[in-house]
């Protein structure tokens, strides 16, 4: 289940040693606290397990800061004191998560256990470096003293002995150092976005740790992240950067040397002996790490490449790909210059891990570059868009101003002939020049009424134009709310009676607080518009109520009717100019749609607000809030 790249070590161990390792893990779990889960193969007793699980022992420790998995597979037969287990100890979060997933699938019928294991799998993360080092030291202290025991005495059931080979000790010590180095590199990548500093520090530390003669970073042509800042060599002065990589395809952009006597290969390029279509390059793209212990043996049949390596003083090399966004960005290459070297699996694993961390750093640098470019582009777009909106706003304001001026001019020009029409028709109705027939009188009355209606519409247009142009000035005076309301209702009572509508006034005002400071004429116009609108859309037998009361220093006017109501989807259009209800109602009810628009403008001119509650079922309720100074009359 676990690949060799996931493990801290993998050995064949006696059962007693395996059990002691499991006990040590459990001691570590107890030291971590109650938030740690410890599982062994005992949890499988209550379920039917597949055959591959029956010959397997394990100890699993899971916590947010430290997790470990010890797995032992029995080689053959039943477990006993002399049994040997193929043992794997790993701290890799992905390997542990995979094991938990396989364990979780065994509990499909137990939903609680299944869900619980899934929750623990999701909290897995790389181990805390301090806790990891603490456990490794604890492991060494626990096992190393037993090396002094007499190894020549055979194991027996009555006197079992535990031994630990030197290779395990060395592997554990090296594991500690590698984890510390990886932790340092990872921490620096998380804390810094300076790619040159990250790469310089990383390869210097890795070169020293692996005792390499030379460690270089090779970048392919076309890699987007700029690395010219990386071409700084502590041992050798920098050479001029390559201006054109198109011919060769790449070059070495950074190197770290063990001593000054080692020749520099900084800015070395690919030459014709490098075949970019070979299987090796394809393996690099797939994540393959190339291991060459002796170039004389590996490249014996490739004279061109061998001569190039000899010129560069490379006797052994280890190359790990740096893959960024599934593309081969470059190579991290370790060089041994003078002698062949038998590269260990740990060397390969460390170089691969560092290459992966460098890929993360490159990804961060690319993201920062992209974000910077996007920010600059966005800022430019915002500037352009702001200018466009400003121009559009100025154009709209100019158009609105021209429209208002045009309407005002036309309205003024219409007033004079309209005044003659209304005046002459009124005069003929009162004092005809001769005997008028009934049809002639009806015609004159129609002319007069139409003129009055047209005059009312023109006055509304003029009012709206004046308000929108900012030329309307309120005539603030002190007046009686009750008198204004009664006068407005009285002026409309005849119209309401003719429409067979019950018009009511509900005054909820303390007579002592009946002094209202506002524009009396405009307030009366607001009430008139709301009441005439309610009467117009209320059928025969309905009622319209004007309700007035005071809250703190705000006068509230409410007009409620039992009319046809307003569909909810049309409420946003209610106070728009020249808007009325849908087409059938426009044909049935006269009006231009200016009354409510003007009313809203007049309310806002008084720094008030107006709201509507209306449905087809209950009619309409218009509520107006106008702040004012209400003075208490002396008793």
C-alpha positions in Angstrom: 0.0 0.0 0.0 2.9 2.4 0.6 5.6 3.3 -1.8 9.2 3.6 -0.7 9.2 7.3 -1.2 6.5 7.7 1.6 8.4 5.9 4.4 10.8 6.8 7.1 12.2 3.3 7.0 11.2 -0.2 5.9 12.8 -3.3 7.4 12.1 -6.9 8.4 11.8 -6.9 12.2 11.0 -9.5 14.8 7.6 -9.4 16.3 8.8 -8.3 19.7 10.6 -5.3 18.1 7.5 -4.5 16.1 5.4 -4.5 19.3 7.8 -2.3 21.1 7.7 0.2 18.3 3.9 0.2 18.6 4.1 0.8 22.3 6.4 3.7 21.7 3.9 5.2 19.3 1.2 4.8 21.9 3.4 6.5 24.5 3.9 9.4 22.1 0.1 9.6 21.6 -0.5 9.8 25.3 2.0 12.7 25.5 0.1 14.6 22.8 -3.1 14.6 24.8 -6.8 13.7 24.4 -7.1 15.0 20.8 -5.1 12.1 19.5 -6.6 8.9 18.0 -4.8 5.6 18.4 -5.9 2.5 16.4 -4.6 -1.0 16.2 -5.6 -4.2 14.4 -7.9 -4.9 17.4 -10.6 -2.7 15.9 -11.0 -5.3 13.1 -12.1 -8.1 15.5 -15.8 -7.2 15.2 -16.0 -7.2 11.5 -15.2 -9.6 8.6 -11.8 -8.6 7.2 -10.3 -9.5 3.9 -7.4 -11.9 3.8 -4.8 -9.2 3.2 -5.8 -7.6 6.5 -5.7 -10.8 8.5 -1.9 -11.2 8.2 -1.3 -7.5 9.0 -0.6 -5.7 12.3 -0.6 -1.9 12.6 -0.5 1.0 15.0 -2.0 4.2 13.7 -1.6 7.6 15.5 -3.6 10.6 14.2 -3.6 14.2 15.5 -3.4 17.7 14.0 0.3 18.1 14.8 1.7 14.6 14.7 0.6 11.4 12.9 2.4 8.1 12.3 1.6 4.7 10.8 3.4 1.5 11.7 2.4 -1.5 9.5 3.8 -5.0 9.7 3.0 -7.8 7.2 3.5 -11.4 8.4 5.9 -13.2 6.1 4.3 -16.6 6.6 2.4 -18.8 9.1 0.8 -17.7 12.4 2.3 -14.9 14.4 4.7 -16.1 17.1 7.7 -14.9 19.1 10.1 -15.8 16.3 7.9 -14.3 13.6 9.4 -11.7 11.2 7.3 -8.9 9.9 7.9 -6.8 6.8 7.7 -3.5 8.7 7.0 0.0 7.4 7.0 3.1 9.6 5.8 6.3 7.9 5.0 9.8 8.8 3.8 10.9 5.3 0.3 12.5 5.5 -0.8 11.3 2.1 0.3 7.7 2.8 -1.5 7.7 6.2 -4.6 9.2 4.5 -4.6 6.4 2.0 -4.4 3.8 4.7 -7.3 5.4 6.6 -9.4 5.4 3.4 -8.8 1.7 3.0 -9.6 1.1 6.7 -12.7 3.3 6.4 -14.0 1.3 3.5 -14.1 -1.8 5.7 -16.7 -0.1 7.9 -19.2 0.8 5.2 -22.0 -0.8 7.2 -21.1 1.1 10.3 -21.9 4.7 9.4 -20.7 6.2 12.6 -17.2 4.6 12.4 -17.1 5.3 8.7 -17.8 9.0 9.3 -15.5 9.2 12.3 -12.6 7.9 10.3 -13.3 10.3 7.5 -13.2 13.2 9.9 -9.8 12.2 11.2 -8.6 11.7 7.7 -9.5 15.3 6.8 -7.5 16.7 9.8 -4.2 15.2 8.6 -1.4 17.6 7.8 2.4 17.4 7.7 3.9 16.7 11.2 5.1 19.5 13.4 8.9 19.5 13.0 9.6 19.8 16.7 7.2 16.9 17.6 8.7 14.8 14.7 12.3 15.4 16.0 11.1 14.6 19.6 9.7 11.3 18.5 12.8 10.4 16.5 15.1 11.1 19.5 12.7 9.2 21.8 13.0 6.3 19.3 16.8 6.4 19.4 16.9 6.6 23.2 14.5 3.6 23.4 16.3 1.3 20.9 20.0 2.2 21.0 20.8 1.0 24.6 19.8 -2.5 23.6 22.8 -2.6 21.1 25.1 -3.4 24.0 23.3 -6.7 24.7 25.0 -9.9 23.7 24.0 -10.3 20.1 25.6 -13.7 19.9 23.1 -15.2 22.4 20.3 -16.8 20.4 16.8 -15.7 20.9 14.6 -18.0 22.9 11.1 -17.9 24.2 12.4 -17.6 27.8 14.9 -14.9 27.1 13.9 -12.8 24.1 16.4 -10.1 23.1 15.7 -7.0 20.9 18.4 -5.8 18.5 18.5 -2.7 16.2 21.0 -2.7 13.3 23.3 0.3 12.7 21.5 0.9 9.4 18.3 1.7 11.2 20.1 4.1 13.5 21.8 5.9 10.6 18.6 6.1 8.7 16.7 7.6 11.6 19.5 10.2 12.2 19.5 11.1 8.5 15.7 11.3 8.5 15.9 13.9 11.3 18.3 16.1 9.4 16.4 15.8 6.2 13.1 16.7 7.9 14.8 19.7 9.5 16.2 20.9 6.2 12.9 20.4 4.4 11.1 22.2 7.2 13.5 25.2 6.9 13.0 25.4 3.1 9.2 25.0 3.5 9.1 27.7 6.2 11.1 30.1 4.1 8.8 29.6 1.1 5.8 30.3 3.2 7.3 33.4 4.8 8.9 34.9 1.6 7.9 35.7 -1.9 11.5 36.6 -2.9 12.3 33.8 -5.4 16.0 34.5 -5.8 16.5 34.4 -2.0 14.6 31.2 -1.7 16.5 29.4 -4.4 19.9 30.7 -3.2 19.3 29.6 0.4 17.8 26.2 -0.6 20.5 25.0 -2.9 23.3 26.3 -0.6 21.8 24.3 2.3 21.2 21.2 0.2 24.7 21.2 -1.3 26.2 21.4 2.2 23.9 18.7 3.6 24.6 16.2 0.8 28.3 17.2 0.7 28.1 17.9 -3.0 30.8 19.5 -5.1 28.3 21.5 -7.1 24.6 22.0 -7.2 23.0 23.9 -10.1 19.6 25.0 -11.3 19.0 24.6 -15.0 16.1 26.6 -16.5 14.5 25.8 -19.9 13.9 28.5 -22.4 10.2 29.7 -22.3 9.9 29.3 -18.5 7.9 32.4 -17.6 9.3 33.3 -14.2 12.3 35.6 -14.6 15.5 34.2 -12.9 18.1 36.7 -14.0 18.3 37.9 -10.4 19.4 34.4 -9.4 22.7 34.5 -11.3 24.8 35.4 -8.4 27.7 33.1 -7.4 29.5 33.6 -4.1 32.6 31.9 -5.4 32.7 33.3 -8.9 31.9 36.7 -10.4 28.6 36.8 -12.4 28.8 36.6 -16.1 26.6 38.5 -18.5 23.2 36.9 -18.8 22.4 35.1 -22.0 20.4 37.3 -24.4 19.0 34.5 -26.6 18.1 31.0 -25.4 16.2 30.2 -28.5 19.1 28.5 -30.2 19.9 26.1 -27.3 16.7 26.0 -25.3 18.0 26.8 -21.8 21.0 27.4 -19.5 22.2 27.1 -15.9 20.9 30.1 -14.0 22.3 29.4 -10.5 25.0 27.3 -8.9 26.5 26.6 -5.5 30.1 25.4 -5.3 31.9 23.6 -2.4 35.3 25.3 -3.1 36.9 27.8 -5.4 38.9 25.1 -7.2 35.7 23.7 -8.7 35.1 25.3 -12.2 31.9 27.2 -12.6 29.3 26.2 -15.1 27.1 29.2 -14.6 25.2 30.2 -17.8 26.3 27.0 -19.5 23.9 26.2 -22.3 22.6 23.1 -24.0 24.7 22.0 -27.0 23.9 19.9 -30.0 24.8 16.7 -28.1 21.7 17.1 -26.0 18.8 15.4 -27.7 15.6 17.0 -26.5 13.5 14.2 -28.0 15.2 11.4 -26.1 13.3 9.2 -23.6 15.2 10.8 -20.7 13.6 14.2 -21.4 10.2 12.6 -21.6 10.8 10.9 -18.3 11.8 14.3 -16.8 8.4 15.7 -17.9 6.7 12.8 -16.1 8.6 13.5 -12.9 11.5 11.0 -13.3 14.7 11.6 -11.3 17.9 10.7 -13.2 20.6 8.9 -11.2 24.1 8.6 -12.8 26.8 7.1 -10.5 29.6 7.3 -13.1 29.2 9.2 -16.3 32.1 7.2 -17.9 30.0 4.1 -17.7 26.5 5.6 -18.3 27.5 7.6 -21.3 30.2 5.3 -22.7 28.4 5.2 -26.1 27.6 8.9 -26.2 30.9 10.6 -27.0 29.5 14.1 -27.5 27.7 14.2 -24.2 30.5 12.5 -22.3 33.1 15.0 -23.6 30.8 17.9 -22.6 30.5 16.4 -19.0 34.3 15.9 -18.9 34.8 19.6 -19.9 32.4 20.6 -17.2 34.2 18.3 -14.7 31.1 16.2 -13.9 31.9 12.6 -12.8 28.5 11.7 -11.2 25.2 13.5 -11.2 21.7 13.4 -9.8 18.9 15.4 -11.6 15.4 16.0 -10.3 12.8 17.8 -12.5 11.2 21.1 -11.4 7.7 20.8 -12.7 5.4 23.9 -12.7 1.8 23.7 -13.8 2.4 20.2 -15.3 5.2 21.7 -17.4 8.9 21.0 -17.1 10.3 24.3 -15.9 13.9 23.2 -15.2 16.2 20.7 -13.4 17.8 20.7 -10.0 21.2 18.9 -10.6 23.7 17.6 -8.1 27.3 17.2 -9.4 30.2 15.1 -8.0 33.2 16.4 -9.8 36.2 14.3 -9.1 35.1 10.7 -8.3 32.1 8.5 -9.0 29.4 8.4 -6.3 26.9 5.8 -5.3 23.8 7.9 -4.8 21.7 6.7 -1.9 17.9 6.5 -2.0 17.8 9.2 0.6 19.8 11.5 -1.6 17.4 11.0 -4.4 14.4 11.5 -2.1 15.8 14.8 -0.6 16.7 16.2 -4.0 13.2 15.3 -5.4 11.5 16.9 -2.3 13.6 20.1 -2.7 12.7 20.3 -6.4 9.0 20.1 -5.4 9.4 22.9 -2.9 11.2 25.0 -5.5 8.3 24.4 -7.9 6.0 25.7 -5.1 8.2 28.8 -4.8 8.1 29.3 -8.6 4.3 28.9 -8.5 4.1 31.6 -5.8 6.3 33.9 -7.8 4.3 33.4 -11.0 1.1 34.1 -9.1 2.5 37.3 -7.7 3.6 38.3 -11.1 0.2 37.6 -12.6 -1.5 39.4 -9.7 0.7 42.4 -10.2 0.0 42.5 -13.9 -3.8 42.0 -13.2 -3.7 44.7 -10.7 -2.1 47.2 -13.1 -4.5 46.1 -15.8 -7.4 46.5 -13.5 -6.3 49.9 -12.3 -6.1 51.0 -15.9 -9.5 49.6 -16.6 -10.9 51.3 -13.6 -9.5 54.6 -14.7 -10.8 54.2 -18.2 -14.2 53.0 -16.9 -14.4 55.9 -14.5 -13.7 58.4 -17.2 -16.3 56.7 -19.4 -18.8 56.8 -16.6 -18.0 60.4 -15.9 -18.5 61.3 -19.5 -21.7 59.3 -19.7 -22.9 61.0 -16.5 -22.1 64.5 -17.8 -23.9 63.6 -21.1 -26.9 62.3 -19.1 -27.0 65.4 -16.9 -26.8 67.6 -20.0 -29.6 65.6 -21.7 -31.7 65.8 -18.6 -31.1 69.5 -18.3 -31.9 70.1 -22.0 -35.1 68.0 -21.6 -36.2 70.0 -18.6 -35.5 73.3 -20.3 -37.3 72.1 -23.4 -40.3 71.0 -21.4 -40.3 74.2 -19.4 -40.1 76.3 -22.6 -42.8 74.4 -24.4 -45.0 74.5 -21.3 -44.6 78.3 -21.0 -45.4 78.7 -24.6 -48.6 76.6 -24.2 -49.8 78.5 -21.2 -50.8 81.6 -23.1 -53.0 80.1 -25.7 -54.4 77.6 -23.2 -55.3 80.5 -20.9 -57.3 82.0 -23.8 -59.0 78.7 -24.5 -60.1 78.2 -20.9 -61.1 81.8 -20.4 -63.1 82.1 -23.7 -64.9 78.8 -23.2 -65.8 79.8 -19.6 -67.1 83.1 -20.8 -69.2 81.6 -23.5 -70.7 79.1 -21.0 -71.7 81.9 -18.7 -72.6 84.6 -21.2 -73.3 83.1 -24.6 -73.5 85.5 -27.5 -76.7 83.9 -28.5 -79.0 81.0 -27.7 -76.9 77.8 -27.4 -78.3 74.4 -28.1 -77.6 71.5 -25.7 -75.0 70.0 -28.0 -73.2 73.4 -28.4 -73.1 73.8 -24.6 -71.7 70.2 -24.2 -69.0 71.0 -26.8 -68.0 74.2 -24.9 -68.0 72.3 -21.6 -65.7 69.6 -23.1 -63.4 72.3 -24.4 -63.2 74.0 -21.0 -62.7 70.8 -19.1 -60.0 69.6 -21.5 -58.2 72.9 -21.2 -58.3 72.6 -17.4 -56.9 69.1 -17.5 -54.2 70.2 -20.0 -53.4 73.1 -17.7 -53.0 70.8 -14.7 -50.6 68.6 -16.7 -48.5 71.5 -17.9 -48.3 72.8 -14.3 -47.1 69.4 -13.2 -44.4 69.4 -15.9 -43.3 72.8 -14.9 -43.1 71.8 -11.3 -41.0 68.7 -12.1 -38.7 70.7 -14.4 -38.1 73.3 -11.7 -37.4 70.7 -9.0 -35.1 68.6 -11.2 -33.3 71.8 -12.3 -32.8 72.7 -8.6 -34.7 75.9 -9.0 -37.6 75.2 -6.6 -37.5 77.0 -3.3 -39.8 76.1 -0.5 -41.8 78.8 1.1 -41.5 77.6 4.7 -44.2 78.9 7.0 -46.1 77.8 10.1 -49.6 76.4 9.6 -52.2 74.1 11.0 -52.1 70.5 9.9 -55.8 70.0 10.7 -56.9 73.0 8.7 -54.8 71.9 5.7 -56.2 68.4 5.8 -59.8 69.5 6.2 -59.5 72.0 3.4 -58.1 69.4 1.0 -60.8 66.8 1.9 -63.5 69.5 1.5 -62.2 70.5 -2.0 -62.5 66.8 -3.1 -65.7 65.8 -1.4 -67.9 66.8 -4.3 -65.7 64.7 -6.7 -65.8 61.7 -4.3 -69.6 62.0 -4.0 -70.0 62.0 -7.7 -67.9 58.9 -7.9 -70.0 57.3 -5.1 -66.9 57.0 -2.9 -66.8 57.5 0.8 -64.0 60.1 1.6 -63.0 60.2 5.3 -60.6 62.2 7.4 -59.0 60.6 10.5 -57.2 63.3 12.5 -55.1 61.9 15.3 -53.4 65.2 16.2 -53.3 66.8 19.6 -54.7 70.3 19.0 -51.9 71.7 21.1 -49.3 70.3 18.7 -51.0 71.5 15.5 -48.4 74.0 14.4 -46.4 72.6 11.4 -43.4 74.2 9.8 -43.2 73.5 6.1 -44.3 74.8 2.7 -48.1 74.8 3.2 -49.0 75.0 -0.5 -46.7 72.1 -1.3 -48.0 69.9 1.5 -51.5 70.6 0.3 -50.4 69.7 -3.2 -49.0 66.4 -1.9 -52.3 65.5 -0.1 -54.3 66.5 -3.2 -52.3 64.3 -5.5 -52.5 61.3 -3.2 -56.2 61.7 -2.6 -57.1 62.3 -6.3 -55.0 59.2 -7.2 -56.9 57.1 -4.6 -60.3 58.3 -5.8 -59.5 57.7 -9.4 -58.6 54.0 -8.8 -61.3 53.2 -6.3 -64.5 51.7 -7.7 -68.1 52.8 -6.7 -69.0 52.0 -3.1 -65.4 52.0 -2.0 -63.7 54.3 0.5 -60.7 56.6 0.8 -59.3 57.6 4.1 -56.8 60.4 4.9 -55.1 59.7 8.3 -52.7 62.2 9.9 -50.7 61.8 13.2 -47.5 63.0 14.7 -44.5 61.0 16.0 -41.7 62.9 17.7 -40.9 65.7 15.3 -42.3 64.0 12.2 -45.7 64.5 10.6 -47.1 61.3 9.0 -49.8 61.4 6.3 -51.4 58.2 5.2 -53.9 57.7 2.4 -55.7 54.4 2.4 -58.1 53.2 -0.3 -60.1 50.1 -1.2 -59.3 50.4 -4.8 -57.9 48.1 -7.5 -54.4 47.9 -5.9 -51.1 47.7 -7.7 -49.4 44.4 -8.7 -46.1 43.8 -6.8 -44.0 43.7 -9.9 -45.2 47.2 -10.9 -44.4 48.9 -7.6 -40.8 49.9 -8.6 -42.3 51.9 -11.6 -44.9 53.7 -9.4 -43.1 56.9 -9.0 -41.5 57.1 -12.4 -42.5 59.9 -14.7 -45.1 59.2 -17.3 -45.7 55.7 -15.8 -49.1 54.3 -15.1 -50.6 50.8 -14.8 -50.7 48.3 -17.6 -52.4 49.0 -21.0 -56.0 48.0 -20.2 -56.0 50.2 -17.1 -54.5 53.1 -19.0 -57.4 53.0 -21.4 -59.9 52.9 -18.5 -58.4 55.4 -16.1 -57.2 58.8 -17.5 -53.9 60.3 -16.4 -50.3 61.0 -17.5 -48.4 59.4 -14.6 -47.0 62.7 -13.5 -48.9 63.1 -10.2 -47.1 60.5 -8.1 -43.7 61.4 -9.6 -44.2 65.0 -8.6 -45.5 64.0 -5.2 -42.3 62.0 -4.5 -40.2 64.9 -5.6 -42.1 67.3 -3.3 -41.8 64.9 -0.3 -38.0 64.5 -0.9 -37.7 68.2 -1.2 -39.0 68.4 2.4 -36.3 65.7 3.3 -39.1 63.2 3.8 -39.9 59.8 2.4 -42.9 58.0 0.9 -43.7 54.3 1.0 -46.4 52.2 -0.6 -48.1 49.0 0.6 -50.4 47.7 -2.1 -51.8 44.4 -3.5 -54.7 43.7 -5.9 -56.6 42.2 -3.0 -56.4 44.9 -0.4 -56.0 48.2 -2.3 -53.3 50.7 -1.6 -51.8 52.5 1.4 -49.5 55.5 0.7 -47.6 56.7 3.8 -45.6 60.0 3.9 -43.1 61.0 6.6 -42.1 64.7 6.7 -39.8 65.9 9.4 -40.7 69.3 10.8 -40.6 71.4 13.9 -43.9 71.0 15.7 -44.6 73.7 18.2 -46.8 73.3 21.2 -49.4 76.0 21.4 -49.8 77.7 24.8 -52.8 76.6 26.8 
